[in-house]
Structures are given as C-alpha cells and as structure tokens.
Amino acid sequence: MRVVVASTNEGKVREIRHVLEPLGWDVVRAADLGAEALEVEETGSTFLENALLKARAYAEHFGCVALADDSGLEVDALGGAPGVRSARYAGEPSDDAANNAKLLAELADVPAGERTARFRCVVALVWPDGRVLAADGVCEGAIGFEPRGSGGFGYDPLFWPAAAPGRTMAELSPAEKSAISHRGSALRALRAALEQGAPADG
C-alpha cells in the first residue's frame, strides 16, 4: 500500500520509512509523485489537531493514504514551551539554529537540575474515505547548555535523552535515535495497531 508523507523534512521521512516499509508499504513524498508539497496552515492548538490537518489535506489531494506528524519540544521550566510552536519558535521562516539560540537564551539562568524536557510526537494516518488512525510517543530528557553532535535536526543537538546517558540526540546513530525517539515510539505504536488490524475511526 502506498502512503504519502505530509512533510518535506528528509529526517522525518527517513524515520517513517524505517518503521513502515517493513510492513510492505511504499512510503513516498509529494516530490516522488511529481508534485509540489502542499502548504497546510497548522492552526491547531494541539499536536493531534495539526497532524490531522496535514494528513487530511494530503489524503484528499493525492487520493491515497496519507501520514503526517506534528511534534515538538516541551520544556518544563518554560511552562511547556515551545510546544506546538517548536518549529517556528524564533519566528518565520523555520530555522533550527535560531530556534536553538532562542531556547538557550530563555534557559540561560536555569540550572542543570531544572532543565527537564521531553520531545512529544503525534502521528496520524488518514485514508481518502476519512478513516483515521493516530498514535503518540514521548522521549524524556533534558536541555544542555551548548549544542553537541552533527546528526539529527531541530533541537537534537541540545537534547540529552534519558534513555541514552552521556549523549545528545544529535550524537546518536539513526538506528539508535529511532529506537528511543518520540517519533520512533509513535510510529511503532501506529505500526503495532496496523499489524493488529485496529479499526480506524471515520
């Protein structure tokens, strides 16, 4: 079965392929279909709402199953920010370096023991007939004081996952990251539901 991913982020697409292609799914991007990626305004107030907005738009436009995720970083010392605004925390357009710089500035006076945070992800699979299957995942950790590592994307160089002591998310291999990441967890939950024949809601 073909599923089009509602994202142009190559890092996300790789993670999605890693989990879903073993099911025999053909995971493609809009570009693989010879089309431009859709511009879907993320007006939702939750990760689920934004994931559904994107997946529904892609399913309707391309006439096939569509998958979208919405994810972000929740920092306890900042009251859960940047949250759903993670990708554009420092403003438009989205810029990883600017977002990381702003986060470090916001946490400048916060000591190590109070820099707890988590990555959260919701993935939504939408069929052209309106059926929906969604799952979520969380990766607990803390925010460092300076970027480390060259892998990953987004806030990975600042995030120290509790499940991989001594390394930032950006210092993990793609396989190591997928094994513990919020997106990997959400995708595995989605895959398990599909393998079990979970009914999808209309």
N, C-alpha and C positions, 0 to 999 in steps of 0.2 A: 504494500500500500504506500502511496506517495503522501508525504506530509510536507507542506511548505512552511518554513520558519519565518516568522514575522520579525526579522532582525537583519541588520547588515553587519552586526558585530561578529567578526570571524571567530573570536574566542568563544562566544556563546554557541555558535553553530558547531564548532568542533566538539564541545561538551555534549551537545544534544545528539550529534551523530554517534559519539562514543557509546551512549546508553541505548539509543533506539535502533540503530542499524542492525544489531544482533537479532532483533525481532523480525528482520526481513523488510524493514521499512526503508523506502527510498526518501532520504531526508534532503530536501533541496531549498535553495534560496530563490527569491524572485529573479535574480540575475540568471540563475540556472534555467529558468523558464523563458529567458529572453525578454524579461520585463523589468521595469523600474520598481524599486521598493516603494511601498505605499507610505505616505506621510499621514500617520494617525495621531491625532492630538490626544495626549494622555491626560484626560480631565478627571480621572477617577481619584478618589481620596484614599484608596487602598491599593495594595499590590494586585489583589484579585481583580478589582474593577479595571485596572489598566491592562492587565494581561488579557482579559476578556474583550476589551475594546479592540485591541490589536488582532487577536485571533479571529474574532468575528468578521472584521473588515477583510482580512486575508482570505478566509474561507469563502466569503461571498464573492470577492473579486476573482479569485482563481478557480473556484468551483471544486476545490478539493479540501481534504482535511488540513487544518492549519494549527500550528503550535506557536504560542507566544509566552514569554515570561516577563514578569516585572520583578525586579529585585532591588535591594538597596542595603545600605548600612544604617544600623540603629545604634547610636552611642548613648549610653545611659547618662553620662554627665551633661549631655546636650538635650535631655528630655526625649530621646528617641530620634533626634535629627541626625543626619539629613533625611532619612526615611524615604518616602516616595519621591523626594526631590534629589536623591543621591546623584543622578547623572548630570544634573544641572545646578548643583549646589552653589557653584561660583558664578552662575549666570549662563546666558546663551552666548554662543553655542556650547555644547558639552565639551569639557576639556579636563582630562584626567589630572594633568599637572596642576591646573588652577584649583581643582576640587581638593586635591591633597594638600596644597598650600593653605587653603582656607581652613581645612579641618585641623591642621597642625596649629594654626594661629588661634583658632577657637579653643583649643585644648592646651594652650601654652602654659597656663598656671595650674593645670590638673595633674596631680601626682600619679605615679605609675599604678598604684593600687586602686585608683578610681577611674581608670580609662577603659573599663569593661565595655564591650560592644558585641554585636552579632551581625552577620550577614543573614538576610532573610530573602527567600525567593518563593514565588508562586508561579507555577506553570499551568497553562490552560490549553487543552486540546479541543478544538471546535470542528464539528462536521458541517458540511454545507446544508444539511437538513436541520441544523440548530442544536443537535446534541452536544453536550459539554461534559468534559471530564477534567477535573483540576486536582492539583496536589501541591503541597508546600514543603519547604525544607529550611532548616536553620543551621548555621555554623557559629558556635560561640567562640569568643576570643577577646582580644584587647587591642588598643591602638598604640603603636610605638611612637617614638619621638623623632624618628627620621626614616625616610624610605630605605628599604633594603630589598635587593633582588631585581632581576630583569624580566622575569616571567609574568604571566597573567596580564591583568589590565585593571583599570579602575583604581580602587583603594587597596588592591592586593599588596603593594609594597609597604603599606603601613599597618596591615592587619596581621596580628600574631594569633593564629588559630590554636585553641586549647588542645586540639587533637594532634598537633604537630609541634610540640615544645621546642623552642630554640630557633624556629624558622618563621619567616613571614610567608604569607600565601604566595608571594611572588618568587620565593625561593624553592617552591615545590615543583616537582615534575608535573606535566599534565595529568598523568595517571594518579599521582599522589593527591593532587588538588581535587580531581573528580571524586576520589574516594571519600573525601571529608567535606567538600564544599556544599553550600546551601543549594546551589543549582543541581549538583550531582544527587543530593539527597531527594530533592523534589522530583527529579527525572526518574530516579529509581522507584520512588513511590508511585509515580504515574505508570511506569513500566509494569510494576507488580499488579496494579489494578487492571491493566490491559491483559496481562497474562492470565489473570483470574476471571476474565470475562465480565468485569464490573459493568453494570448498566450505566449508561450516560444519561444525564438529565437533558430535557429539551429546553 
